[in-house]
Amino acid sequence: MRGLSQRVLRSEDRRILTGHGTYVDDLRRRTCCTPHWRSPFAHARVQGSDVSSAAGSPGVVAVFHG
């Protein structure tokens, strides 16, 4: 158990200080944007939604609604 003001040995320091660290900006992964639609009416009850045009658009991976 470590106490306050005690030295903490870290294994990543040498890698980061010498420029060999991996940062989030270095990662090359497929990412998706997630736009959200909100009702302009407070406490409105949504009766239904037609997501067929959104789902059929090029580049759309998935459409979620609840």
C-alpha positions in Angstrom: 0.0 0.0 0.0 1.4 3.4 -0.9 1.2 6.4 1.2 1.1 10.1 0.5 4.3 11.8 -0.8 6.0 8.5 -1.6 7.9 7.9 -4.8 6.0 6.0 -7.5 8.1 4.0 -10.0 6.6 4.2 -13.5 7.6 1.9 -16.4 6.5 4.2 -19.2 8.7 7.3 -18.5 11.7 6.3 -20.6 9.5 5.4 -23.7 7.6 8.7 -23.5 10.6 11.0 -22.8 12.6 9.5 -25.7 9.8 10.0 -28.2 8.8 6.4 -28.6 5.4 6.6 -26.8 2.1 5.8 -28.4 -0.5 8.5 -28.1 -4.2 8.5 -29.0 -3.5 10.6 -32.1 -1.1 7.9 -33.4 -3.8 5.2 -33.4 -5.3 4.4 -36.8 -8.7 2.9 -36.2 -12.0 3.2 -38.0 -14.1 5.7 -36.2 -17.7 6.7 -36.7 -19.5 10.0 -36.0 -22.7 9.8 -34.0 -25.1 12.6 -34.7 -28.0 12.8 -32.3 -31.5 14.2 -33.0 -33.4 15.7 -30.1 -37.0 16.8 -30.1 -37.5 20.6 -30.2 -40.5 20.1 -27.9 -40.1 19.6 -24.2 -41.8 16.5 -22.8 -43.0 15.6 -26.3 -44.0 12.0 -27.0 -42.5 10.7 -30.2 -45.1 8.6 -32.0 -42.7 7.1 -34.6 -39.7 7.7 -36.8 -38.8 6.7 -40.3 -35.1 5.9 -40.4 -35.1 4.2 -43.9 -33.6 7.2 -45.7 -30.9 7.5 -43.1 -30.1 3.8 -43.1 -29.9 3.8 -46.9 -27.5 6.7 -47.1 -23.9 6.0 -48.3 -21.4 5.6 -45.5 -24.0 4.9 -42.8 -22.9 2.0 -40.6 -26.0 1.7 -38.3 -29.0 3.6 -37.2 -30.2 3.3 -33.6 -33.5 4.7 -32.2 -35.4 3.9 -29.1 
